Amino acid sequence: MTINEGPGATDWDAAAAAFDDEPDHGLRDPDVRAAWAGRLREWLPPASGAVLDLGCGTGSLALLAAEHGHRVTGVDLAPGMVARAREKLAGHAAEVLLGDAALPPVGERRFDAVLARHVLWTLPDPEAALRHWRTLLRPGGRLILIEGVWGRESPVGLPMSRLTKALTPLAHHLHSERLSADARLWGGQVDDERYALVATWPTAPPRHREVVDVHLILRRDDEVLLARRAGTGYGDGLWNLPSGHVEDDEDVRAALLRETREEIAVDLAPEDVRAELVMQHRGPSGAPRTGWFFAAEHRAERAPVNAEPDKCAELAWHPLGALPKDMVAYCRAGLAAWRAGEQFVLHWQHDGESVAYDDERTAEPVPLAPARAGGVHHVELWVPDLAAAEASWGWLLGELGHVPHQRWEHGRSWRREGTYVVLERSPDLREGRHDRRRPGLNHLAFHVAGRAHLDRLVAVAPARGWTLLFPERHPHAGGEGQYAAYLEDGQGYEVELVAD
């Protein structure tokens, strides 16, 4: 069973038989054993408690902890190591489990101390393992790491500086000890780097705090702008919305406008964006965070460019109905919830899931808003010419913030929040042009975000198949107290656009 990969990979299962021959593994020499017992007495909690020994090997340190009065759970991935550890710990308050040290199979149990000696360097993502191990500790618990760097020509291991950097934002207090000079621990002199780090946490958990993210859904008709991450250390190579974090003394909208300028060099005004979705998210082995998703419309005069090539490999437009598979799961879940018309959702990933979207394993967003009982579910219009209706209505609904929802042989639909509009050329349709003056539907009315947006829609509408009604009274055809436009498409359907 090979644990670490590469030229120096070790088959730890095969190594189990001779593992205890090393002085610091088997602790057969009384002086070596006493040296480790003294160190563990200093590092472990003074009172008897639950200790988790990860990558426990043949159980030598676990046995010392048990002899100090602790209840010990050992975990190792090599069956040969587990068998020998169980023999060594027989008769003590201890158990040894077969499993991965990075994600130990301990369920919801929590421990007073987590111990790992010469384990982190074998794991593919030591920082992720540390974040997960932190969650296995009770308040006031401590994490005890014994690591080093071995070899001169091709050294392996983890330098103390790397683990110190990873633990500093997690721990309440961090204590370090150089161990190389203590020959008693190793059964002789050593000349490489060996050390211990003991991270402790306060007895009362700190007040919960979360990072707040902002995401831009920049739309161009039925497409959305995505950026491919690069050089960030998180989700590199995956597609993501332009996004960032809220900074101190900054509201979420101001953060969105700033991040948009910094990332894609687009200057948006506050009235250009609208909040569409709030999603609390937890990534695999990560802390919860809250994301605000804002939508804005693309305009030719403010084309996006890659303003941060050190963090973004490329920008590209993608159809909302055919998003790429290689996306950050967080972003993909947000877009899925937005397209479904949700406003408040949870997206909770579990340890072991992928940062990248996986259509079989990625958790689905969970809506939080109550059912919209009594509200309008959808409006369906039967049209004589589906292609013409799609061209005119598709443009207008897109401008009003609706997104493509469904597509089938005889119809199309666009959705905004919990309501959608259907255009259908039904086989049961009776021939003839729609007459808004006959009994039945006269017109649909929509809110528009301000007079400037309404004026822009009216200017572009003729090129999109719409005619302005009552031009002599525009924009007050509905009365002096209302700023609105009345439009009719080529098939006789009327809409009213009311400026908020």
N, C-alpha and C positions, 0 to 999 in steps of 0.2 A: 504494500500500500504506500504509494508515493504521495507525500503531503505537499512539498514544495516542488516547483518545476525548474528546469534548467540544468546546466552542466553539473551543478552541485547537488542535484536532487537526491533525497534520501528515502529509501524504502524503510519506513519506521516499523512496520510490522515485522520485517525480516530482522531488523536491528534489535528487537525486543530481547532476544535470548542473551545477547552480550551487553545490553544497555547498562546494567548495573556494574560492569567492570570499571567504568570511569569513576574516579574517586568522588566527584561531585554529583553523580547520578545515584549510585548505590548507597553512598554514605556508610560504607562498611568500616572505614577507619574511624575510631572513636573521636579523634581530634576534629576530623572533617564534620562528622555528625554533630558534635557539640557546637562547632562554629555556626552551622546552619540553624541549629535549634536556638542559639542565642539571637541570631538575626531575626528569625521568625517571631520570637517572643517580643521583640521591639516593634516589628512591623504590624503584626496582627492585633486586633482589638484586645484590650486587657481582660475583658469579661468573656466568658464562654459564649460563643455565637455560632452562626451558620457560615461556613467557609466553602466557596466554590473554587476548586483547583482545576484550571483549564489547561488542556494539554498535559495532564498529570503524569504521563509516562508510566513508569512502574510504581508510582505512588510514594516515593520516598519523602517528599515534602508534605504530602497529604497525611502521611503517618505521623510526622512531627507535629502537625497542626492538631491531629486527633489526640496525641499524647499531651498536648497543652490544654485539652478539655473542650475543643471545638467539635461541632458536628460537621463532618466533611462530606462534600459531594465532589467526586472526581469525574472528569470528562476527558476522553481521548478517542481519536479516530481509528487507532490501530488496534485490532482485536488482541494481538499478542501482548501489547502494553496493558490493555484492560484486564486480561486474565492474570497477569503478574501483580497488578495493583490490587485486585480483589483478594489474592492470596495474602499479600503483605498486610492488608487492612482488616483481615478477618478477625472478628472479636472486638472491633472498635465501632464507635458510633459513626459509621461511614458507609457510603455506597459509591460505586464506580459505574458510570454510564458510558456506553459506546455512542459517540456523536462528534459533531464538528465543533471545535472550540470557538469558531467565529460566531456560530449560532447554536449554543448549547441547548440540548433537549430538556430544559428544566421547567417548561410551561410558564405559569404565572408566579412561581416561587421567587422570593427575593432573599438576598444574603447580606450578612454584615461585612463580609470581605470577599473580594474576588482576587485570586492569586494566579499568576501566569509566569512561568519561567521558561525563557528561550522558546516562546511560542509565536509572538507577534511577527517575528521576521519571516516565518514560514507562510504567513497569510497573504493573499493577493491584495487586500485593501486594509492595512492596519488601522487607519483612521476610522473607517466604518466599523471595524470590530470594537474599537474603544468606545465609540458612541453607543453601540448596542450594549456593551458590558456595563456602561454607566447606568443603563435602565434596569440592570439586574440587582442593583444595590439599594438597600434600605436607606432612609435618611440617617446621616451620621456614619454611613459605611465608608469603606476605603478600598481602593484598587491598588494592588501590589504587583509591580512589573519588574522582572529581572531580565535584562536584555544585554546586548553587547554587539561588538563588531569584531569578527574573527578573520584572521588571515592578512597577509601583507600584499601579495601580488594580485590576488583576486578576492578582496575582502567581501564577506557576507555579513548580514545583520542589519541593525538599525542604530544609527548614532543617537545619543541622548538628546541632542538638539532637536531632532525631528519629533520625538515623542513629547518632549517638553512643550514644543509649539502646539501639538495636537491637544495636550491635556490642559494647558493654561486656561482656555475659555470654558472648560467643562468643570474644573475642580474648584473647591473652596480654598484648599491649601495644597501645595505641592512640595514634597520633600525629596531630595535626591542624595544618593550616596555613591561614591566611586568604590568599586569592589575589587578592582584588578590587583591592588597592593596587598590584599589580605590573602596570603598564600594558604592559610588554613582552609578557606572555602573550596579551593581547587585541588588540594592535595599536592601543591607545589607552586613555584613561581610562574606567573603568566605575564606576557608583555603586550597583550591586546586590550581592547576597551571592554570592560565589564562594569555594570552599574545597576542600581535599583532606583525605582521611582515609586513613591507612595503618595497617591492622590486621595484626599479626604473630602467629604461633603458635609455640610452643616446638618445638625440634628433635625432642624425644621426646613422643609423644602422652601426655596425662594419663591416669591410671588411670580406667577406665570407671566411670561412675556413672549410675544411673537413678532417675527419679521412680517412686515406688510409689503406685499408685492403689488405692482401695477402692470397691466398688460394692455397693449394696444391692438384692437381688431380693426385694422385699416382695410376697408373694402373697396374693390373696384368691380362694380357690377356683381357677379356671383363668385368673385375671387377674393382671397384674403392674402395679405403680405406675410410671409414667413422669413425668418432669418436662421441660417445654419450656424450653430454655436461652434466656437473654436478657441482654444487656448484659455478656457475659463476654469478647467478642472471639474466641471459638472456638466454632464450631458453633451460633451463635445462631439461634433459630427451629427447631432440631431437637430431637426427643425424645431423652431420655437417662435412664438410671437415676440415682437419687440417688447422688452419688459425691463424692469429694474425694481429697486427697493425705495421705499419712502425714507427720507432722511429726517433728522431731528428738525422740529419746528416747521414741517412741511406737510400740507394736506395732500390727500391722495390725488386730487386732480392736478395740483401744481407739480407733484412728482411725475405724473404721466406726461405732462407737457414738457418737463425738463428732460426726461428719458427719451422722448420722441426726438427732441432736438439733438441730443447727444448721440443717439444710435443711428437715426436715419436722416438727420438734417432736415426735418420737416417742422416748420413753425406752425403750431396749431393754437388757435385762440380758445379760451374757455368755452365759448358757445359752439365750437366745432366738435366737441366730444360729449358723449353721454354715457353715464354709468349703466351697464347692462347686467352685470353679474357679480356677486360676491361669493367666493368659494374658500372654505377652510380646507387646507390640504396638508397631508403628512406624507412625505416621501419615504422610501425604504430606508430604515435605520436613521431617519432624520427627525427633527423637531417639527411640530405643527407650525403652519404659517397661514396667513390670510391673503388671498389675492383679489384685487379689484380689476375687473375687465371692463374697459371702455371701448366704445365703437366710434369710428370717424369715417367719413367718406373721402376716397382718393380724388384729388383734382389734378388735372394735367399740369397746372402752373406750379405745383409743389410736389414734384416727383421725388420719391425717396431715393437715397443713395446710401451706400455702406460707409458710415462715418466712423466706425470703430473696427477696422480690418484686423486688429489684434485680438478681437473677441468674436468676430463674425466672419465666416468664410465666404458667404454670399447671401444675397437677398433674391427672393423669387415669389411670383404670384402663383397661388394654387387654387383650384376650384374648391369651393366649400363642400361640394358633394363628392369629391374624390381627393381627400387629404392624403398626404404621403404617410406610409407606414412608419418611417424612421423619424418619429417625433418624440419630444419629451412627453411622458405620460401625463404630467400635470397640465401642460398646455392643451393636449388633445382632449382631456376630460373637460377642461373649461370651455372649449369650442363646442363639444358635444352638448353640454348643458345649455349653452347659449342658443344653439340652433334649435334645441327642444323647447325654448321659451322659458327656461327656469331662471330664477333671479337669485336664489339663495340655496347653495348646495354644500355637501360634504364630499371630499374625495380623500379617502384614507387608505394608503398603501401599507402593506405589512412588510416586516423585515424579510429579506429574501426575494422580494419582487424587484423588477427592473426599473431603473430610471426611464428607460426607453419604453414607448408604448408597445404593448403586446396584446393583440386582440383576443387572445385566449386567457391571459392571466391578469391583465391590468384591471383593477377594481373600477366599477362603474360609479359615476357621481350619484349621490343620494340627495334628492330634492328635500328641502326643509320647509318651503312655503306651504301654507294650508291649501286645500282644494279650493278652486275658484267657483264655488257653487253659485249659480245664478248669473254668472258672467257670460258674455258672448263666446261661444266655442269656435265657430267659424262661419264665414259667409261664402256661399257658393253661387257663382254666376255661370249660366250656360251661354256660350258664345257661338256664333255661326262660323267664325274663322279662328281656330286656336293659335295658329302661327302669328297672325296679326295681333291678337289679344296678348299673346306672350310678349311680343315686342313692346307694346305700349304699356301694358300693366306691369310687366316685369321691371321696366325702367323705373316707373313711378313708385312701385312698392319698395324697390331697392333703395331709392332716394329717401324713403320714409322710414328706413330701418328694418324692413322685413327681409328675411333671408329665405332662399329656396328651401322648400320643405319636402315636397313629394313630387314625383314625376312618373306618369304612366301614359299609356297609349292615347287616351282621350282627354287627359287633363294635366294641370300643373297646380302647385300650391306654393304660397309664400307665408312664412310665419313670423310673428312678432310677439314675444312673451307668450301668453297662453292662448292667443287667438290667431287663426290663419284665414287666408283668402284663397278660394279655389276658383280656377277658371277651367271649364270643361266643355268640350264639344261632344256631347253625349249622343250615342246612336239613337236615342229616343227623342232628340231635339226636333221640334217642329220648325220648319223653315220660316224665315222672315227676319227682318231687322228688329232689334230691340227698340221699343218705343217707351221712353221714360214718362210720357204723358198718359199712358194707359194705366189702369189699376195694376198695382204691383210695385216693384222696386222703382223708386224715382232716382235716388243717388246714394252713394256712400260718402261719408265725410271723415276726414282725417285731420289730426293735429299736425301742425308744422312748427318746427322750433324757431320761431321768430320771423319777422318781416323780410329780413335779408334772404333767408333760405327760401321763403315763398316767392320772392321776386325772381330769384335765380331759377326756380322750377318753372315759373311762367315763361321766362325767356327761352328756356331750352325745350319746353313742352312741344311746340309745333314740329320740331325735328324728330320727335319721338312718337308722333301720331295723335297728338292731342290738339284740340282747338279751344281757344278761350271763349267762353260764353259771356254774354252781357258786357262786352268790352267797354261800352259807353258808361257803365256804372262801376267798372273795376277800379279799385279793389274793395269797394263798399257796396257790391250788389246785394249783400245780405243785410244791409243797414249801416248807418254811419258809425255805429259802435263796434263794428266787426271788420277786421282786415282779413279778407279771404279771396280766393280765386275759385271760379267754377270752370271745370274743363270737361270736354266731351271727346271721347275717342271715335275712331272711324266706324265703329259698329253701333254707336248711339248710346253708350253708357256714360253716365255723368258722375264726376267726383267733385266734392267740395274740399278745398284745402284751407284750413283755418289757422292763421298765425297766432301762436300763444304769446 
